[in-house]
Amino acid sequence: MGTAIAFEHVRKVYVDGSVAVEDLSLEVREHELLALVGPSGCGKSTTLRMANRLVEPTSGRILLGGEDVTHADAVGLRRRMGYVIQHVGLFPHRTVAQNVATVPVLLRWDRRRTTARVEELLDLVGLDPAVYARRYPHELSGGERQRVGVARALASDPPVLLMDEPFGAVDPVGRRRLQSEFARIRRELGTTVMLVTHDVDEAVRLGDRIAVLSKGGHLEQLADPVQVLAAPASPAVADLVGQGAAVRLLALGRLELGDLGPVPGGPGADQARGRAGPSDEPIALGASLDTAFARLAAASDGRVPVTDSGTVVGSLDGASLLAALHRVTRAAHDDEAAAGRTA
């Protein structure tokens, strides 16, 4: 996997002498979502805005596809990188279709191509073009406006999408729906994404990797979500993750064959020979551990049959679920230690 964006010893100092980012080096891989997370004042939004030169770096280099962005035309650069912010910033006097078509119009696409792209993107974000294309932003809900913002950012099919607290203005239920919808869109398109969020749960849910920043833009840890939760690299990361790490890990871990106990009923039971019946309420091998936990909590006898392609292959109880969580944690610690040895 190649590198889409590279920050090389980047520094940002404002005219009053305050340091927003100090000697930051990191890479964003092609087709991944890298979530930037950290406390207020850690420079995460500044870092994002330096990528498309809404904020100019004081020193260091930022490379987009190997090209130093500080040597590129700023306007042309921004047209190559989609940008989504918390309050969307839709033009209130333009229709949804006109908002989505903003960049294609600037790029002088012909009308037919632009219309087709607008309709394609509205479908992609779950907004029926026949219903929404002629509406104005004030006629939309907060979640619908955010979807239009994502569609507008994707209009010219940019290789990189920058997102700054994109779902922060949406209510919790709508936010979760938008996160799921966006995850689907990104899997379909393969777009490289840098996402700024203050929400650890959002970073864990959406990120392929998480960059944890502390004040001054110091990079505390850059790892996959499981490693960040299970093996914090510093007290600052542990403090950010907090006491909910084990619960968050449940959503990331997967049920494996080695986690299971014996087939319910033992050898010779009907379940061992055939298919799990509807009353068994089985769970599939490979399910997330939080799904397994929910099913286990509802089980009357504290044990749930586990199936692979419909055949019962074992059972799950509280002890085996805890063992699975320990397995996920140990693997994260091992990976972190290996990364440290090769750094």
Residue, then its C-alpha position, 0 to 999 in steps of 0.5 A: m500500500g502506497t502513501a497518499i499524504a506524508f507529513e515530514h517534520v511539519r511545524k506551525v507557529y502563529v504570529d503570537g509565538s504559539v506553537a500549534v504543531e511541533d515537528l510532526s511526521l506521519e503518513v496516510r496510506e492510500h485507501e485508508l481512513l486515518a483518524l486524528v484524535g486528541p484533546s482540544g488544542c492538540g493541533k489536529s484541525t490545524t494539521l488537517r488544514m495544512a494538508n490543503r493549505l487552508v493553513e500554511p505550515t511554518s516549516g517542514r514538508i507535506l507531500l500529496g502523492g509525492e508532490d510538495v503541496t507548498h509548491a502547488d497552486a493552492v486553489g488547484l490543490r483544494r479542488r483535488m482534495g474533498y473537504v467536509i466540515q462540521h457545519v457543512g457550509l452549504f450555499p443557502h441560496r443554491t439547491v442541493a443539486q447546485n451545491v453538489a455540482t460546485v466543483p464540477v462547475l468550477l472544473r467546467w464539466d459539461r451539463r450532462r456529465t455534471t447532472a449524472r454525477v450529482e444524481e449518482l452521488l445523491d444516490l450514494v449518500g442515500l438521498d433520492p435525487a427526484v426528492y432532494a435535488r431541487r430542495y434548498p439547505h434550509e429544507l433539510s434536516g441536519g443529517e441530510r445537510q451533512r450527507v449533501g456535504v459529503a456528496r459535494a466533497l466527493a463530486s470530482d472523485p478526489p483521491v483524498l477526503l479531509m473531514d473535520e468533525p464532520f458529524g459533530a453537529v448531528d444528534p447521537v442517533g443520526r450521528r451513528r447512522l451517518q457513520s455507518e453510511f459513510a463507512r459503506i461509502r468509503r468501502e465502495l469508493g476506496t477514498t483515502v480519508m483524514l478524519v479529525t474527531h474529538d470522539v474516541d468512539e468515532a475514531v475507533r468505529l471508522g478508523d483503519r488507524i488512529a493518530v493520537l495527538s497531544k498539545g503542540g501536535h505531538l504524535e503520541q501513538l499511531a496504530d490500529p484501533v485495537q492497539v490504541l485501546a489495548a496497548p496505549a503507548s503513553p499516559a496521554v493515550a491511556d488518559l484519552v482512551g479512559q476506562g471504556a477501553a474494554v467495552r470498545l474492544l468488544a466491538l473490534g474483536r472477532l469470535e474465533l474457533g479457539d475461543l469456544g467451549p464444547v458443543p452444547g449437549g456434548p457429543g451425540a447431541d442433535q446440535a452436534r450432528g446437524r443444524a442449529g434450530p431457530s430456538d437455539e439463537p446461535i451466533a456465527l463464528g467471526a461475529s464481533l465480541d459485542t454482538a456475542f456479549a449481547r447474545l450471551a446476556a440474553a441467553s437463559d442458561g448463560r451459554v450460546p451455541v456458535t455456528d459456522s455455515g449453519t453447523v454448530v461448532g462450539s459454545l460461548d459462555g462468560a469465561s470464553l468471552l472474557a478469554a477472547l477479550h484477553r486474546v485480543t488485548r494480548a495480540a495488541h500488546d504483542d503488535e505494539a512491542a513488535a512495532g517498537r522493536t522495528a521502529 
